[in-house]
Amino acid sequence: MSSAGRTHLVLEECGAPYEYHKVDFRDAAARAEYLKVNPLGKVPFIVDGDLRLHESIAINFYLAERYAPQLWSSDVADRARIYAWSLWGISTLQPEIARVMRHGSMLPPEQRVAHELETGGKMTQRYIDDLEQALPASGFLAGGKLSVADLNVGSTVNLAAAFGAAKLGPRVQAWLDALKARPAWKKIATVG
């Protein structure tokens, strides 16, 4: 569940028609073609009419607000919670998970640092435990209903679980299981 996967999930939840393109960055010709569309060369990236937008969280906020008001909120306090949780997921939790991924399996063995792996694991567990305590009784992060915040944070928590970066508490596990049972999640899990 990469950043591109997070955006693909929200596209599916929105129900708006879209074309999804995978780019093989190892293929020089494919990369050159992609750079014509997106000079930044990063994924995800969307084109919606005249709008060209990068950064998964920004894309997901846009998609929810424009195409899926059920994932957004007209209430300013609930929008603040959507922003806060989404930004927490990507700026607080995700870097620690990435540290575990890099030093646990992605880097060549000679470049892995045990202290980085251990610290990343401790911090990931701390943040997952924080989420366990903070998850509202409704089972949703903002407004008492499924929102783009649940999808943004859920994609990141899924990484933690998939890489064994932390042990999920019962409330977080139930929340993630409910997200993964949604048709949109199931669909993107099968198509990649």
C-alpha positions as CSV (number, residue, x, y, z in Angstrom):
1,M,0.0,0.0,0.0
2,S,2.2,2.7,-1.3
3,S,1.4,6.4,-1.7
4,A,0.1,5.6,-5.2
5,G,-2.0,2.8,-3.6
6,R,-3.5,5.3,-1.1
7,T,-4.6,7.5,-4.0
8,H,-5.9,4.5,-6.0
9,L,-8.0,3.5,-2.9
10,V,-9.6,6.9,-2.7
11,L,-10.2,6.9,-6.5
12,E,-12.1,3.7,-6.1
13,E,-14.1,4.9,-3.0
14,C,-15.1,8.1,-4.9
15,G,-16.7,6.1,-7.7
16,A,-15.7,8.7,-10.3
17,P,-14.5,7.3,-13.6
18,Y,-10.7,7.3,-14.1
19,E,-7.8,5.8,-16.1
20,Y,-5.1,4.3,-14.0
21,H,-1.6,4.1,-15.4
22,K,1.4,2.2,-14.0
23,V,4.8,3.5,-15.0
24,D,7.9,1.3,-15.1
25,F,10.6,3.8,-14.0
26,R,13.3,1.2,-14.9
27,D,12.2,1.6,-18.6
28,A,14.0,4.8,-19.8
29,A,11.4,5.4,-22.6
30,A,8.5,5.0,-20.2
31,R,10.1,7.3,-17.7
32,A,10.8,9.9,-20.4
33,E,7.1,9.8,-21.5
34,Y,6.0,10.1,-17.9
35,L,8.2,13.2,-17.4
36,K,6.4,14.9,-20.2
37,V,3.2,14.6,-18.2
38,N,4.7,15.1,-14.8
39,P,8.1,16.9,-14.8
40,L,8.5,16.1,-11.1
41,G,8.7,12.4,-12.0
42,K,7.0,11.2,-8.8
43,V,3.9,9.1,-8.2
44,P,1.1,9.4,-7.5
45,F,0.1,12.2,-9.9
46,I,-3.3,13.0,-11.3
47,V,-4.6,15.0,-14.2
48,D,-8.2,16.2,-13.8
49,G,-9.2,18.6,-16.5
50,D,-6.7,21.5,-16.2
51,L,-5.6,20.4,-12.7
52,R,-2.3,18.6,-12.4
53,L,-1.6,17.5,-8.8
54,H,1.0,15.6,-7.0
55,E,1.3,14.4,-3.3
56,S,-1.0,11.6,-2.3
57,I,-2.6,13.4,0.7
58,A,-3.3,16.6,-1.4
59,I,-4.7,14.4,-4.2
60,N,-6.9,12.5,-1.8
61,F,-8.3,15.7,-0.1
62,Y,-9.1,17.0,-3.6
63,L,-10.7,13.8,-4.7
64,A,-12.9,13.5,-1.6
65,E,-13.9,17.2,-1.7
66,R,-14.7,17.1,-5.4
67,Y,-16.1,13.6,-6.0
68,A,-17.0,12.0,-2.7
69,P,-18.5,14.5,-0.3
70,Q,-19.4,11.4,1.9
71,L,-15.6,11.1,2.6
72,W,-15.3,14.8,3.3
73,S,-17.0,17.2,5.7
74,S,-18.7,20.5,5.5
75,D,-18.0,20.9,9.3
76,V,-14.8,22.9,9.9
77,A,-14.0,20.9,13.1
78,D,-14.3,17.6,11.3
79,R,-12.2,18.9,8.4
80,A,-9.6,19.8,10.9
81,R,-9.6,16.2,12.2
82,I,-9.3,14.9,8.7
83,Y,-6.3,17.1,8.1
84,A,-4.7,16.3,11.5
85,W,-5.1,12.5,11.2
86,S,-4.0,12.4,7.5
87,L,-0.9,14.6,8.2
88,W,-0.1,12.6,11.3
89,G,-0.2,9.4,9.2
90,I,2.1,10.6,6.6
91,S,4.5,12.9,8.6
92,T,4.6,11.1,12.0
93,L,3.9,7.4,11.5
94,Q,5.0,6.7,7.9
95,P,8.6,7.9,8.3
96,E,9.1,5.4,11.2
97,I,7.6,2.6,9.2
98,A,9.9,3.5,6.3
99,R,12.8,3.3,8.7
100,V,11.8,-0.2,9.7
101,M,11.3,-1.2,6.0
102,R,14.7,0.2,4.9
103,H,16.8,-1.2,7.7
104,G,14.8,-4.4,8.0
105,S,14.7,-5.6,4.4
106,M,15.1,-3.0,1.7
107,L,18.7,-1.8,2.0
108,P,21.5,-4.2,1.1
109,P,22.5,-6.0,4.3
110,E,25.8,-4.1,4.6
111,Q,23.9,-0.8,4.7
112,R,21.4,-1.8,7.4
113,V,21.8,-0.3,10.8
114,A,20.4,-2.3,13.8
115,H,19.9,0.9,15.9
116,E,17.8,2.4,13.1
117,L,15.6,-0.7,12.8
118,E,15.2,-0.9,16.6
119,T,14.4,2.8,17.0
120,G,12.0,2.8,14.0
121,G,10.2,-0.2,15.5
122,K,9.9,1.4,18.9
123,M,8.5,4.7,17.5
124,T,6.1,2.9,15.1
125,Q,4.8,0.9,18.1
126,R,4.4,4.0,20.1
127,Y,2.4,5.7,17.4
128,I,0.2,2.7,16.8
129,D,-0.4,2.5,20.5
130,D,-1.3,6.2,20.4
131,L,-3.8,5.5,17.7
132,E,-5.3,2.6,19.7
133,Q,-6.0,5.0,22.6
134,A,-7.2,7.9,20.4
135,L,-9.5,6.0,18.0
136,P,-13.0,7.3,18.6
137,A,-15.7,5.0,19.9
138,S,-17.4,5.4,16.5
139,G,-14.5,3.5,14.9
140,F,-13.8,6.4,12.5
141,L,-11.2,9.1,12.8
142,A,-13.4,12.1,12.0
143,G,-17.0,13.0,12.1
144,G,-18.3,9.6,13.3
145,K,-18.2,8.2,9.8
146,L,-15.8,6.9,7.2
147,S,-13.7,9.7,5.8
148,V,-10.6,10.3,3.7
149,A,-8.7,10.4,7.0
150,D,-9.5,6.7,7.6
151,L,-8.3,5.8,4.1
152,N,-5.1,7.9,4.4
153,V,-4.1,6.6,7.8
154,G,-5.4,3.1,7.1
155,S,-3.0,2.7,4.2
156,T,-0.1,3.7,6.4
157,V,-1.1,1.4,9.3
158,N,-1.5,-1.4,6.7
159,L,2.2,-0.9,5.9
160,A,3.1,-1.2,9.6
161,A,1.2,-4.5,9.8
162,A,2.5,-5.9,6.5
163,F,6.1,-5.3,7.5
164,G,5.8,-6.3,11.1
165,A,6.8,-2.9,12.2
166,A,4.3,-2.9,15.1
167,K,1.7,-5.0,16.8
168,L,-1.8,-3.6,16.3
169,G,-4.1,-3.3,19.3
170,P,-7.6,-4.8,19.1
171,R,-9.3,-1.5,18.2
172,V,-6.8,-0.6,15.5
173,Q,-6.9,-4.1,14.1
174,A,-10.8,-4.1,14.0
175,W,-10.7,-0.7,12.3
176,L,-8.1,-1.8,9.7
177,D,-10.0,-5.1,9.1
178,A,-13.2,-3.1,8.4
179,L,-11.3,-0.9,5.9
180,K,-9.7,-3.9,4.2
181,A,-13.2,-5.5,3.9
182,R,-14.5,-2.6,1.8
183,P,-14.9,-3.4,-1.9
184,A,-12.6,-0.6,-3.0
185,W,-9.7,-1.9,-0.8
186,K,-10.3,-5.5,-2.1
187,K,-10.3,-4.3,-5.7
188,I,-7.0,-2.4,-5.5
189,A,-5.4,-5.2,-3.5
190,T,-6.0,-7.5,-6.5
191,V,-5.0,-5.1,-9.2
192,G,-2.0,-3.6,-7.4
